[in-house]
Amino acid sequence: MNSVLIELQSSEPAGYPLPSAPFDEITFLKQEVSDVRYQQALDRQRIAALELALDAANSGRRNYKVLASKLLRELHKRGTAMDYRDIRNFFHFSEDKEAYRLLHLTHKMYPGDTKIVNASDKKHNIAIVYRGERL
């Protein structure tokens, strides 16, 4: 019985081979830990950016640059012009000046893709037209 104990104590554990150089193993593990911490920091930055974007989207202020890109997509999808009343109804604005502001900002942001058309008669107002290529 005593010889069995001595044999078990002297044998190397099967699952954990001893490295030839333990300092290489320690530096490798330290590098792995630092890589994991770096990835966790990047994840925290991404989460903070998403939370900031969600807070901005839920706040009372409108982000007109995002709305301008949505308007451009809607113009592309419709293939027709939209005047301020169409824009106001589409985005559920409460005032006409918001629709005018978005109309002009969209043209300012995408001058190659849009064109502002002034109506020659007094029955119609200015409208924005998508003049890019249809997909």
Salt bridges, closest charged atoms under 4 A:
ASP43 OD1 - ARG46 NH1 2.85
GLU74 OE1 - LYS77 NZ 3.49
GLU74 OE2 - ARG78 NE 2.80
ASP83 OD2 - ARG85 NH2 3.03
GLU95 OE1 - LYS97 NZ 3.70
ASP96 OD1 - ARG88 NH1 2.50
GLU98 OE2 - ARG62 NE 3.02
ASP121 OD1 - HIS124 ND1 3.53
